[in-house]
Amino acid sequence: MEKTYLDLFKESFTGYANYLWHEVLNPHWGNYFYWLIGISLLVYSLELMFPWRKTQAKFRQDFWLDAFYMFFNFFLFGLIGYNALSAVFSSAFDQFLYQTFGIRNLVALNVASWPHWAQLLTLFIARDFIQWNVHRLLHRVPFLWELHKVHHSVREMGFAAHLRYHFGETIVYRTIEYIPLAMIGFGISDFILVHLFALTIGHLNHANFYLPLGLFKYLFNSPQMHIWHHAERIPEGSYGVNYGISLSLWDYLFGTVWMPKDGRDISLGFDQIASYPKTFWGHLIQPFTKHK
C-alpha cells in the first residue's frame, strides 16, 4: 500500500522525536546535540579568557534568550514539525519532477566516488556559496529582511548570537539549497563534519573574541569582519556588507567587504531597533505584522 503524505508526515514527526530523545540519552562521537554543547562551551570559554570587549558582561545582554534560540532552531523546531514537512516537500517535489519531466534522479554531478576529503571540501564550498547568496537575498527582499531582522536585533555580540534567527530563515535557506545540493551526489556518511566546522566558525564570528587571521582573512570570516555586518549604521544605499557565512572569499570577490576601522565598540542593530520586540514570541510574530 502506497504511503500518503499524511503517513509520511506522521512517520517523520515521530521518527525525529525518537531520534532526538535517543541522542539526548546516548552520547556518542556523531551526536550533534552534545557537539553543539561542547563547541558552544569551548568558544564561550575563549570569550571569558580572552574577551575582545573587556567591559562586556560575562552574561551579556540577551545571553539566555540566545541560548534558548540555539536549542530551538537546531532541535525543537525540527520536533515541532520542520523535519516532517521537509520529508513531505521532498517527496512531493520528486514526484512532480518524475510526473512532469520524467526525472527520477536529480544528480547531475556524482562525486560519491571521490575521496572523502574532496567530497567534504566540495560540499563545504558549494554550500557556503549558496548560503552567501541566500544571505544577500535576506537583506534585499523586504519580507525576508523582516525575518532576518531577528538575527540583527542582537545589541551585544556573543557566540550564541550565531543561532538567534527566525525559524522562517531555516525554511528559506533549506528550500533554496535543496535543488543545487541535490544535483551533486555526495553520498557521504560523515556530512556532520561540514556542519560542525561551519558551526565552529559561526560561533567564533559572533563571539566576543579577537581572532587574528593574517592573510587568511581573505579566505575565512572572523569576529572583526562579521561585527560590521551587524553594524547599526552601514554605507548609505547599501543593503548590507560582509555577507560571508564561513568564507570571506565571496565578499572580497564580489566587492561587498566593508571594514572602515576597528569595529570592537560600534553600535549594533538597525534603524528603529530601540522599538523592536525583545522577547522570543515578539520576534516570532514581528515579521508577520504590518509595517509602516
ZAVEXMAR-268808 format. One line per field, with one value per atom (N, C-alpha, C): x, y, z. Coordinates in pm, 1 decimal. Layout:
BEGIN
u (X,...)
v (Y,...)
w (Z,...)
% end
This chain:
BEGIN
u (84.2,0.0,88.9,61.5,142.8,117.3,223.8,211.1,155.9,68.8,17.3,111.9,91.9,173.6,148.7,25.2,-6.0,72.0,78.9,157.3,304.6,355.7,495.2,520.4,426.2,438.9,442.9,349.7,343.2,469.4,514.8,632.9,758.1,768.7,884.1,881.2,762.9,748.2,789.6,731.0,762.8,906.5,953.8,1091.3,1191.3,1167.9,1259.3,1251.5,1131.8,1116.4,1195.1,1184.0,1258.3,1409.1,1448.0,1590.3,1645.2,1572.2,1618.7,1630.5,1531.0,1533.6,1650.7,1676.0,1787.7,1920.5,1934.3,2058.1,2085.9,1981.4,1998.1,2044.8,1991.6,2021.9,2146.6,2196.4,2308.6,2419.4,2507.9,2620.9,2710.4,2752.8,2847.4,2915.6,3018.5,3100.3,3023.7,2916.3,2837.8,2715.0,2711.9,2593.9,2596.9,2509.7,2512.4,2469.1,2379.0,2328.8,2444.7,2532.8,2644.2,2760.6,2774.2,2872.5,2836.5,2707.9,2663.8,2698.3,2671.2,2703.2,2854.2,2931.3,3076.2,3141.4,3105.0,3161.6,3121.4,2996.7,2949.5,3028.7,3052.4,3129.0,3274.0,3331.4,3468.9,3481.9,3392.1,3400.8,3367.1,3271.5,3236.9,3355.6,3429.4,3549.2,3652.4,3667.8,3760.0,3714.7,3582.9,3529.0,3565.4,3551.4,3576.3,3725.0,3809.6,3953.3,4018.4,3970.2,4033.5,3927.5,3855.2,3746.8,3800.2,3737.1,3772.9,3720.2,3592.6,3533.5,3537.2,3638.4,3666.6,3562.4,3486.4,3383.5,3249.0,3238.5,3112.2,3092.3,2969.9,2939.9,2959.8,2998.4,3016.1,2885.4,2776.8,2645.3,2586.7,2619.2,2584.8,2433.1,2393.5,2252.1,2194.1,2083.0,2010.4,2088.0,2179.9,2257.2,2165.5,2069.7,1984.7,1881.7,1838.5,1748.1,1817.6,1942.1,2016.5,2049.2,2071.4,2095.0,1970.7,1853.1,1729.1,1717.2,1750.2,1743.6,1832.1,1948.4,2039.1,1969.3,1900.7,1836.8,1704.5,1635.4,1509.5,1535.0,1628.4,1649.6,1713.5,1794.4,1859.2,1780.0,1694.2,1627.1,1475.8,1428.9,1285.6,1205.2,1256.9,1185.9,1166.9,1270.4,1257.2,1152.3,1146.5,1049.1,907.4,889.6,757.4,700.7,785.7,731.2,812.1,924.6,1000.0,1051.4,1106.2,1157.5,1049.2,931.6,819.9,775.6,764.8,724.9,829.8,957.7,1065.3,1054.0,1023.8,1009.3,894.3,783.5,667.3,702.6,769.9,807.7,900.7,1003.1,1099.5,1029.6,938.0,865.5,775.9,704.6,614.7,693.3,809.6,890.9,947.6,996.3,1048.9,939.5,820.0,707.1,670.5,673.0,645.0,744.8,873.9,977.3,955.8,918.9,900.0,777.1,665.6,540.6,543.6,614.8,616.6,728.0,847.4,963.0,1024.0,971.4,1025.9,1159.9,1192.1,1321.0,1307.1,1383.1,1380.6,1495.8,1602.1,1721.6,1776.6,1789.6,1836.9,1987.8,2059.9,2205.4,2262.4,2335.2,2399.8,2551.0,2604.8,2748.1,2763.7,2800.1,2809.8,2951.7,2966.8,3100.3,3120.1,3026.7,3033.3,3160.7,3220.2,3341.5,3468.1,3454.0,3569.6,3619.5,3744.5,3791.7,3704.6,3689.9,3601.5,3642.8,3773.2,3816.1,3770.3,3771.5,3729.0,3578.1,3504.1,3359.1,3325.2,3391.4,3364.6,3400.3,3514.7,3557.8,3460.7,3417.9,3322.3,3190.1,3144.0,3019.6,3030.0,3139.8,3158.2,3158.2,3235.3,3246.2,3114.6,3053.2,2927.4,2817.3,2807.2,2702.7,2725.1,2850.8,2879.4,2847.6,2875.8,2846.4,2695.6,2622.0,2475.8,2423.7,2475.6,2429.3,2467.0,2582.2,2621.8,2519.2,2475.4,2376.0,2239.8,2201.2,2075.2,2080.4,2195.2,2213.3,2192.2,2246.9,2225.6,2076.9,2010.7,1867.4,1787.7,1828.0,1759.5,1767.3,1869.7,1885.4,1815.2,1790.1,1736.5,1585.3,1527.2,1382.4,1314.1,1222.5,1165.0,1109.8,1029.5,974.0,1082.6,1177.6,1287.0,1372.8,1386.1,1460.7,1388.4,1255.5,1181.0,1208.3,1223.5,1262.1,1404.3,1494.0,1636.2,1664.8,1574.2,1593.0,1607.2,1545.1,1557.3,1704.4,1780.2,1923.0,1996.6,1954.7,2022.1,1972.8,1882.5,1835.1,1931.0,2040.2,2143.7,2210.0,2219.7,2283.0,2423.7,2452.3,2587.3,2623.5,2740.3,2778.0,2835.8,2796.5,2848.4,2822.7,2888.4,2883.7,2741.6,2650.2,2515.5,2431.4,2475.7,2404.4,2405.5,2499.7,2508.4,2376.5,2310.1,2190.3,2061.4,2068.0,1943.1,1892.5,1796.1,1734.2,1593.3,1509.4,1369.8,1362.7,1268.5,1257.5,1232.3,1174.1,1149.8,1278.0,1388.4,1517.1,1557.5,1532.4,1565.7,1491.3,1364.3,1283.1,1338.3,1374.7,1427.9,1560.2,1652.1,1783.5,1770.1,1697.3,1690.1,1616.3,1514.7,1440.5,1528.4,1603.5,1688.8,1808.9,1857.4,1971.9,1935.3,1807.9,1767.4,1809.4,1772.4,1797.2,1946.3,2023.8,2165.8,2243.9,2213.1,2285.9,2239.3,2110.1,2058.6,2119.6,2162.9,2220.8,2363.6,2420.5,2554.8,2541.7,2574.4,2554.8,2665.5,2655.8,2764.7,2781.3,2673.7,2682.2,2779.7,2788.4,2883.2,2809.1,2864.1,2800.4,2847.1,2963.5,3016.2,2985.5,2864.6,2815.3,2824.8,2818.5,2820.4,2948.2,3058.8,3185.0,3174.1,3103.8,3084.7,3001.2,2895.7,2810.8,2890.6,2969.7,3043.5,3149.9,3215.4,3316.0,3250.5,3138.1,3066.5,3010.4,2963.8,2911.3,3019.8,3139.0,3250.1,3288.1,3298.9,3331.9,3223.3,3096.3,2986.0,2986.6,3013.9,3024.9,3137.3,3253.6,3367.9,3339.5,3271.2,3243.1,3155.5,3071.8,2982.3,3037.0,3147.9,3199.5,3265.4,3270.0,3344.5,3490.1,3554.2,3686.8,3760.7,3885.2,3965.8,4039.8,4023.3,4082.1,4169.1,4298.6,4387.8,4409.7,4380.4,4390.3,4503.2,4563.0,4666.7,4609.7,4682.4,4636.7,4513.1,4485.1,4367.6,4237.2,4248.5,4127.1,4061.1,4138.0,4081.8,4010.0,4018.5,3953.5,3841.8,3871.5,3773.1,3715.3,3589.6,3523.2,3584.3,3558.6,3616.7,3528.2,3547.2,3469.7,3492.1,3616.3,3647.5,3575.2,3553.6,3484.1,3332.7,3287.5,3143.0,3071.1,3142.5,3075.4,3025.8,3095.0,3049.6,2923.2,2900.7,2773.9,2657.1,2682.7,2578.5,2574.3,2655.6,2661.6,2526.0,2491.5,2364.7,2366.9,2482.2,2496.5,2587.0,2531.9,2607.2,2614.0,2698.2,2711.0,2575.4,2554.5,2427.6,2401.9,2279.1,2242.8,2275.0,2337.5,2374.5,2266.8,2245.2,2152.7,2221.2,2352.8,2429.5,2573.5,2658.2,2800.6,2847.0,2961.6,3025.4,2926.0,2872.3,2769.4,2824.9,2955.0,3016.3,2963.2,2936.7,2892.5,3017.5,3084.7,3213.0,3329.4,3311.2,3418.2,3398.0,3505.6,3503.8,3534.5,3580.4,3625.0,3523.5,3395.5,3291.5,3277.7,3290.5,3279.3,3394.5,3514.1,3627.7,3613.9,3563.4,3548.4,3441.0,3331.5,3217.5,3202.8,3303.0,3308.3,3209.4,3177.9,3083.1,3151.7,3283.2,3358.7,3351.1,3332.6,3335.5,3386.2,3506.6,3565.7,3644.2,3576.4,3642.5,3739.7,3723.3,3809.9,3791.7,3856.6,3833.9,3690.1,3616.3,3473.5,3437.4,3532.4,3509.0,3391.1,3379.4,3280.3,3167.2,3145.1,3040.7,2902.1,2800.8,2662.1,2607.8,2534.9,2481.5,2330.6,2280.7,2136.5,2096.8,1991.6,1938.7,1852.6,1803.5,1718.9,1597.6,1564.0,1448.3,1456.9,1578.7,1593.6,1544.2,1544.9,1501.7,1356.1,1275.1,1133.8,1106.4,1211.5,1193.9,1164.5,1078.1,1047.6,1173.1,1166.7,1284.3,1262.7,1151.5,1122.2,1115.0,1125.2,1117.4,984.5,874.7,743.2,725.0,781.0,776.7,852.1,969.3,1047.7,970.5,899.9,830.9,723.3,646.8,533.1,565.4,675.5,705.9,708.7,771.2,776.6,639.1,539.2,406.4,309.6,360.6,278.6,295.5,200.2,206.6,309.7,381.1,484.4,454.0,482.0,464.2,578.8)
v (-118.8,0.0,125.4,218.0,337.4,433.6,489.1,582.3,717.1,774.3,908.0,1010.8,1138.5,1245.0,1257.6,1227.0,1231.7,1123.9,1003.6,895.0,935.8,996.0,1037.8,1144.1,1237.3,1343.0,1282.5,1191.7,1130.4,1051.1,971.2,888.4,973.6,1082.2,1171.2,1242.6,1282.5,1352.7,1262.5,1142.6,1050.2,1000.1,983.0,937.2,1038.2,1166.9,1270.1,1281.4,1270.0,1276.2,1163.0,1042.8,928.1,947.1,1000.9,1026.7,1126.0,1236.4,1339.9,1285.1,1209.4,1151.2,1055.0,976.8,882.6,956.9,1069.1,1146.1,1204.3,1252.0,1311.0,1206.1,1085.5,979.7,899.2,913.2,828.5,910.6,968.5,1043.5,952.4,1002.7,928.5,1030.4,987.2,1080.2,1147.5,1088.8,1150.2,1221.1,1247.5,1305.2,1457.3,1511.5,1655.2,1736.3,1682.7,1752.0,1788.8,1693.3,1718.6,1791.1,1776.8,1856.5,2004.7,2036.5,2176.1,2231.8,2153.9,2197.4,2212.9,2114.5,2117.0,2234.3,2256.8,2367.9,2501.5,2510.3,2633.6,2664.2,2562.6,2582.6,2621.0,2561.4,2592.8,2739.4,2783.6,2921.4,3019.5,2983.7,3069.8,3083.4,2975.0,2979.3,3075.9,3076.8,3170.4,3314.5,3336.4,3469.9,3515.0,3423.9,3459.0,3480.9,3402.1,3411.3,3524.8,3548.6,3649.6,3740.8,3815.2,3898.2,4013.1,4036.0,4148.2,4279.0,4275.1,4389.7,4358.3,4407.9,4367.1,4415.6,4517.9,4568.7,4498.7,4414.7,4344.3,4238.9,4231.1,4135.5,3992.2,3905.3,3764.0,3703.8,3739.6,3701.8,3827.9,3846.9,3970.4,3983.8,4098.3,4123.0,4012.5,3955.6,3850.4,3718.9,3695.1,3569.9,3448.7,3448.5,3330.7,3318.1,3430.7,3425.2,3358.0,3395.3,3335.4,3188.6,3154.2,3013.5,2930.8,2988.0,2918.1,2903.5,3010.9,3005.3,2893.8,2873.3,2767.8,2633.7,2599.9,2468.2,2466.0,2579.3,2583.8,2562.5,2637.7,2630.8,2500.2,2438.6,2314.8,2189.7,2198.6,2076.9,2092.0,2188.3,2198.1,2229.0,2316.0,2348.8,2224.3,2139.4,2013.6,1923.9,1924.4,1841.7,1891.3,2023.3,2080.5,2039.1,2011.4,1963.6,1994.7,2067.3,2103.8,1979.7,1884.7,1764.1,1689.5,1682.9,1613.4,1686.4,1817.2,1895.9,1885.3,1881.1,1868.0,1735.6,1630.3,1498.6,1498.6,1563.5,1571.7,1653.4,1768.2,1853.4,1779.0,1711.0,1639.2,1532.1,1457.9,1352.8,1411.2,1520.4,1583.6,1641.3,1701.9,1761.4,1654.1,1544.7,1434.7,1375.3,1364.1,1310.8,1406.4,1536.2,1636.2,1627.1,1614.1,1603.3,1480.4,1370.0,1245.7,1253.9,1300.7,1304.7,1410.5,1520.3,1629.7,1615.4,1576.6,1572.5,1433.0,1336.7,1202.0,1188.1,1283.4,1281.1,1204.8,1098.2,1020.0,1055.4,1109.5,1136.9,1274.3,1363.1,1498.8,1506.9,1403.2,1409.3,1439.6,1550.5,1588.9,1567.9,1579.2,1559.4,1462.5,1339.3,1237.4,1232.5,1277.2,1282.5,1168.8,1072.5,966.3,883.9,880.4,800.2,878.9,1007.9,1089.2,1053.6,1087.3,1070.8,1154.1,1107.8,1177.0,1322.2,1347.9,1485.5,1575.5,1522.4,1601.8,1624.2,1521.8,1536.6,1643.1,1634.9,1729.3,1872.2,1888.4,2021.1,2078.9,1995.9,2040.3,2080.4,1997.9,2027.4,2157.8,2174.6,2293.2,2420.1,2419.6,2538.6,2566.8,2461.8,2481.7,2531.6,2470.9,2509.8,2651.7,2687.6,2821.0,2927.9,2900.2,2996.1,3014.5,2904.7,2913.5,2996.3,2969.8,3042.3,3189.8,3222.1,3361.6,3434.8,3369.7,3430.5,3441.9,3340.3,3346.8,3459.5,3474.3,3579.7,3717.4,3737.3,3863.2,3882.9,3774.4,3780.7,3822.8,3773.9,3809.2,3958.8,4023.7,4167.4,4251.3,4193.0,4270.7,4260.5,4146.6,4126.5,4172.2,4268.8,4329.1,4229.7,4132.4,4039.0,3951.2,3908.5,3825.9,3906.2,4035.8,4120.0,4128.1,4129.5,4130.4,4003.2,3890.3,3765.9,3777.8,3831.8,3836.6,3939.6,4033.8,4135.0,4071.3,3955.4,3887.4,3864.0,3818.5,3795.1,3926.5,4031.4,4160.3,4239.8,4183.6,4253.4,4237.0,4163.1,4146.7,4282.2,4322.6,4450.8,4432.5,4313.6,4279.7,4143.0,4135.6,4012.3,3909.5,3785.3,3671.9,3547.7,3437.3,3317.4,3271.8,3278.9,3226.4,3312.4,3436.0,3521.9,3459.2,3370.9,3298.7,3231.0,3177.2,3096.4,3166.9,3298.9,3373.7,3409.9,3337.8,3370.9,3313.5,3375.7,3334.8,3199.2,3115.8,2982.1,2992.1,3105.4,3123.8,3123.0,3164.8,3161.7,3019.3,2928.5,2788.4,2739.2,2773.5,2731.7,2790.6,2919.5,2986.1,2922.5,2908.2,2850.8,2709.9,2624.9,2483.9,2465.9,2548.3,2537.4,2573.0,2683.1,2726.6,2633.9,2578.4,2486.1,2353.3,2315.9,2178.6,2134.6,2211.6,2167.7,2163.4,2273.3,2265.0,2157.9,2138.1,2034.9,1894.9,1882.5,1752.1,1711.6,1810.5,1779.8,1729.1,1737.2,1684.0,1559.0,1444.6,1318.8,1293.5,1356.4,1344.6,1202.1,1142.0,1004.1,981.9,1074.3,1059.2,1046.8,967.2,943.4,1043.8,1107.1,1199.2,1344.7,1368.8,1503.1,1593.1,1532.1,1608.5,1691.2,1646.1,1719.1,1859.7,1873.9,2005.3,2093.2,2036.3,2111.0,2159.7,2071.6,2107.2,2213.2,2202.8,2301.7,2438.9,2441.0,2566.9,2622.9,2534.6,2577.6,2645.8,2588.2,2645.7,2782.8,2795.1,2924.1,3026.8,2985.7,3076.5,3124.4,3034.7,3072.8,3174.4,3146.7,3236.4,3374.0,3376.4,3503.4,3594.9,3537.1,3616.7,3636.1,3572.2,3573.0,3705.2,3731.7,3845.5,3802.3,3790.8,3728.8,3785.2,3823.8,3874.5,3758.4,3743.7,3629.4,3678.9,3697.3,3743.6,3633.3,3663.2,3562.1,3588.8,3709.0,3740.3,3736.0,3673.4,3664.1,3574.9,3491.7,3404.2,3483.8,3614.2,3696.6,3706.2,3683.1,3686.4,3557.0,3459.8,3330.2,3304.6,3326.5,3294.7,3420.0,3411.1,3515.5,3522.9,3631.5,3648.5,3740.4,3744.1,3837.5,3982.9,4017.6,4154.4,4195.4,4099.5,4128.5,4123.7,4022.4,4000.0,4104.2,4166.0,4265.7,4383.5,4411.2,4518.1,4479.2,4350.9,4306.4,4341.7,4345.9,4375.9,4523.5,4606.2,4747.8,4816.3,4901.4,4975.3,5070.7,5125.4,5216.2,5151.5,5133.4,5074.9,5178.7,5157.7,5257.1,5292.9,5422.1,5469.4,5406.1,5359.2,5295.1,5147.7,5096.2,4954.7,4875.1,4752.4,4662.4,4588.6,4582.5,4511.2,4496.5,4448.1,4428.8,4298.7,4249.7,4133.2,4019.2,3967.4,3863.8,3724.7,3708.3,3576.9,3496.5,3369.4,3278.1,3217.2,3130.3,3076.7,3141.3,3161.4,3215.4,3363.9,3440.5,3582.4,3599.0,3492.5,3494.1,3559.0,3523.6,3573.8,3726.0,3779.1,3924.2,3996.6,3940.6,4002.5,3991.2,3878.4,3858.9,3949.7,3971.2,4044.7,4185.8,4231.8,4370.3,4411.4,4322.1,4356.6,4366.0,4383.4,4398.0,4542.7,4562.1,4697.1,4686.7,4734.0,4739.8,4869.8,4982.7,5113.3,5137.5,5065.9,5084.9,4964.8,4966.6,4863.2,4874.4,4765.1,4772.1,4720.7,4711.2,4649.7,4710.5,4843.6,4910.1,4977.2,4938.9,5002.8,4961.3,5044.8,5013.2,4910.8,4813.7,4705.8,4719.4,4665.6,4665.3,4721.7,4804.3,4863.0,4982.7,5056.2,5172.0,5130.2,5208.1,5187.1,5058.3,5013.0,4890.4,4908.9,5032.6,5058.6,5016.0,5019.6,4983.3,4839.4,4765.7,4627.4,4535.9,4433.3,4341.1,4279.4,4247.3,4195.7,4055.2,3991.3,3857.0,3758.3,3631.2,3527.0,3533.3,3544.7,3546.7,3673.4,3783.5,3906.9,3892.7,3829.6,3803.4,3713.0,3617.2,3517.3,3580.0,3673.2,3729.0,3860.0,3926.1,4057.6,4061.1,3963.3,3969.7,3964.5,3915.4,3897.8,4011.5,4112.2,4228.0,4334.7,4425.7,4531.9,4635.5,4686.1,4785.8,4910.7,5024.4,5148.7,5167.8)
w (0.0,0.0,0.0,-94.9,-107.1,8.9,60.5,172.5,125.3,206.1,177.8,238.2,199.8,256.9,406.9,448.6,591.2,666.1,606.6,667.2,678.8,570.7,569.2,674.9,690.4,791.0,931.0,959.8,1092.3,1122.9,1025.2,1047.2,1067.0,990.4,1004.4,1138.7,1182.2,1309.6,1425.1,1429.6,1538.3,1527.7,1403.5,1384.2,1436.4,1411.0,1459.2,1611.2,1666.3,1812.4,1878.1,1821.5,1875.6,1859.8,1744.8,1719.9,1821.8,1843.7,1936.3,2077.5,2120.1,2254.0,2268.3,2163.9,2166.0,2175.2,2101.2,2102.6,2241.3,2307.6,2440.6,2541.0,2529.3,2626.4,2593.2,2469.0,2427.5,2362.2,2442.8,2385.6,2301.6,2185.2,2100.4,2010.3,1935.5,1858.6,1745.9,1699.7,1593.7,1646.1,1777.5,1842.1,1830.2,1745.4,1719.4,1840.8,1920.9,2039.9,2132.9,2160.6,2252.4,2184.4,2051.8,1980.7,1989.6,1976.4,1988.3,2125.9,2228.9,2365.4,2382.5,2334.7,2351.3,2279.3,2154.1,2077.1,2139.1,2185.9,2248.8,2375.2,2458.5,2581.6,2551.8,2447.3,2409.2,2367.3,2277.6,2229.2,2341.0,2426.3,2538.9,2634.8,2653.5,2738.1,2680.7,2548.0,2483.9,2507.5,2502.2,2531.1,2672.5,2766.8,2906.2,2933.2,2870.0,2894.9,2816.9,2694.0,2608.4,2546.3,2627.3,2573.0,2487.6,2375.0,2287.7,2348.5,2391.2,2462.1,2610.9,2676.8,2813.8,2914.1,2879.5,2971.6,2952.6,2851.5,2827.9,2935.5,2988.8,3096.3,3049.2,3141.4,3107.4,3057.1,3123.1,3072.7,3008.6,2882.9,2813.1,2797.9,2745.4,2719.0,2629.8,2671.5,2596.5,2588.1,2679.3,2676.8,2681.0,2773.9,2791.9,2679.8,2624.7,2509.4,2391.7,2366.8,2255.6,2282.8,2409.4,2444.1,2411.2,2439.2,2403.3,2251.5,2178.9,2032.3,1977.8,2038.9,1992.5,1987.4,2094.2,2100.7,2025.8,2023.3,1948.8,1800.0,1742.7,1598.6,1552.9,1638.2,1595.8,1631.5,1731.8,1776.5,1790.4,1867.3,1894.2,1768.8,1681.8,1558.7,1472.7,1468.9,1396.5,1458.9,1592.3,1662.9,1638.6,1632.2,1610.2,1475.2,1379.7,1253.3,1129.6,1142.1,1023.1,949.8,1024.1,959.8,883.5,946.0,882.8,756.0,762.7,645.9,535.0,574.7,476.4,401.6,474.3,411.6,312.0,349.3,260.3,136.0,156.0,42.3,-53.1,1.7,-81.6,-163.7,-100.4,-170.3,-279.4,-246.7,-343.5,-461.3,-431.7,-537.3,-629.5,-571.1,-652.5,-741.0,-685.1,-762.8,-876.6,-848.0,-951.0,-1065.5,-1033.0,-1135.7,-1223.7,-1159.4,-1235.0,-1324.6,-1267.8,-1344.6,-1454.1,-1432.8,-1529.8,-1632.5,-1585.7,-1674.9,-1690.1,-1616.9,-1623.8,-1554.1,-1465.7,-1394.8,-1263.7,-1249.4,-1125.2,-1032.1,-1088.6,-1009.5,-1048.8,-950.4,-976.5,-994.6,-957.3,-954.2,-1092.5,-1103.0,-1228.2,-1220.8,-1098.2,-1076.1,-959.9,-993.7,-890.0,-835.1,-711.5,-650.5,-549.9,-548.9,-448.8,-458.6,-577.6,-596.3,-560.4,-531.3,-496.1,-356.3,-324.7,-186.2,-92.4,31.4,125.8,147.6,152.0,175.2,61.1,-62.5,-178.1,-175.3,-133.0,-120.0,-16.3,98.5,206.2,166.1,100.7,58.0,-44.5,-139.1,-240.7,-176.8,-84.2,-14.9,63.3,134.4,216.4,131.0,21.8,-62.7,-134.5,-192.5,-265.3,-173.0,-56.0,39.7,90.1,115.5,167.0,62.6,-64.9,-171.0,-187.1,-178.3,-184.7,-68.0,51.2,169.1,162.5,104.7,87.9,2.1,-105.7,-193.1,-125.7,-49.5,24.0,126.7,191.9,292.1,228.1,110.0,37.9,9.0,-27.8,-57.3,65.8,181.6,305.9,335.0,284.0,305.6,198.4,83.0,-29.8,-45.1,-11.4,-25.9,102.4,95.2,216.3,317.8,275.8,373.9,434.4,351.6,403.9,501.1,475.4,568.3,702.7,700.6,826.3,906.0,837.9,905.5,961.1,879.1,914.8,1023.9,1043.3,1146.7,1285.3,1304.0,1433.0,1465.1,1367.5,1389.3,1415.0,1346.5,1360.6,1481.5,1558.6,1679.2,1796.3,1776.1,1879.0,1905.0,2031.8,2067.8,2122.8,2175.4,2220.4,2163.3,2100.9,2032.8,2129.5,2106.9,2181.0,2098.7,2131.2,2047.5,2015.5,2115.4,2095.5,2002.5,1977.0,1881.4,1742.6,1718.3,1590.9,1556.4,1656.0,1629.7,1669.0,1688.5,1704.9,1565.0,1517.4,1389.4,1385.2,1305.0,1291.8,1222.7,1264.4,1203.0,1052.4,1009.0,865.5,784.0,845.9,775.3,740.8,832.2,806.0,683.0,673.9,558.8,430.0,433.0,314.0,271.8,365.2,333.0,277.5,348.6,308.2,176.1,151.5,26.9,-92.6,-80.0,-190.5,-206.6,-96.7,-103.3,-168.4,-159.4,-190.3,-329.8,-433.0,-569.9,-603.5,-582.7,-621.1,-545.4,-416.3,-342.0,-380.5,-415.9,-458.9,-592.4,-672.3,-803.5,-793.7,-672.4,-650.3,-563.8,-617.3,-544.0,-445.4,-328.6,-231.6,-180.9,-134.4,-89.2,23.4,119.0,229.2,360.7,448.9,578.6,683.6,659.5,760.3,724.0,674.7,643.3,765.8,883.6,1008.5,1022.3,962.8,974.3,916.2,805.0,743.5,835.1,893.6,986.0,1106.1,1163.9,1284.6,1255.7,1140.9,1103.9,1085.0,1013.3,989.3,1120.3,1207.4,1337.4,1419.6,1420.8,1497.4,1444.0,1311.5,1252.1,1284.3,1273.8,1302.6,1446.4,1540.7,1681.8,1702.4,1642.1,1657.3,1596.5,1483.3,1415.7,1499.5,1585.1,1668.5,1810.5,1840.7,1977.4,2013.8,2144.9,2198.1,2210.4,2094.2,2088.4,1967.6,1986.1,1875.5,1810.9,1680.6,1610.3,1495.3,1520.0,1412.0,1309.0,1184.1,1078.3,979.8,985.3,887.4,747.0,655.8,516.8,501.8,601.3,594.2,604.4,637.1,643.6,506.4,399.4,264.7,229.4,318.0,295.3,394.8,523.9,628.0,692.9,730.1,806.2,946.7,1018.9,1151.9,1234.5,1368.5,1452.0,1411.7,1372.6,1334.5,1206.1,1118.0,992.2,1011.3,1083.0,1090.7,1176.2,1269.8,1353.5,1269.3,1157.6,1069.7,994.6,977.6,917.7,1008.8,1139.5,1238.0,1276.6,1211.7,1247.5,1229.3,1324.8,1315.0,1196.0,1165.0,1051.4,946.3,826.8,716.0,604.0,502.4,395.0,333.6,310.4,254.9,118.7,99.6,-25.9,-31.6,74.2,78.8,151.0,103.5,171.6,286.2,279.8,380.9,335.7,424.2,394.0,459.6,413.8,477.8,499.5,390.5,397.8,428.5,430.6,444.4,562.0,539.1,645.1,709.5,637.7,684.1,610.2,480.0,397.0,370.4,383.7,346.8,198.4,136.3,-3.2,-96.0,-79.5,-169.4,-158.6,-37.8,-20.5,-88.6,-80.0,-147.4,-299.7,-347.0,-491.2,-550.7,-476.4,-531.2,-473.5,-401.0,-359.1,-252.7,-158.5,-51.6,85.0,83.8,209.2,256.4,386.5,445.9,588.9,612.3,745.6,756.2,780.1,776.6,891.3,1002.3,1118.7,1211.1,1325.0,1426.1,1474.9,1466.3,1498.6,1636.3,1723.5,1854.5,1929.5,1928.8,2014.0,1935.2,1810.7,1732.1,1782.0,1752.8,1788.6,1689.6,1742.6,1659.0,1643.1,1531.8,1510.7,1376.0,1374.3,1250.7,1290.0,1191.4,1220.6,1303.2,1404.0,1489.9,1571.9,1598.8,1677.2,1820.6,1869.0,2007.0,2029.0,1924.7,1938.3,1894.6,1860.0,1813.6,1931.4,1914.1,2024.9,2084.7,2213.3,2283.1,2339.0,2302.5,2351.8,2236.1,2268.3,2165.4,2091.1,2164.7,2099.6,2017.9,2067.2,1989.1,1858.5,1863.7,1742.5,1646.4,1702.5,1621.1,1533.0,1588.8,1515.0,1443.0,1480.5,1424.6,1271.4,1203.6,1056.5,989.7,1062.0,1002.9,1039.4,1110.6,1143.7,1037.3,1032.7,931.6,970.7,871.2,896.7,814.4,877.3,804.2,705.4)
% end
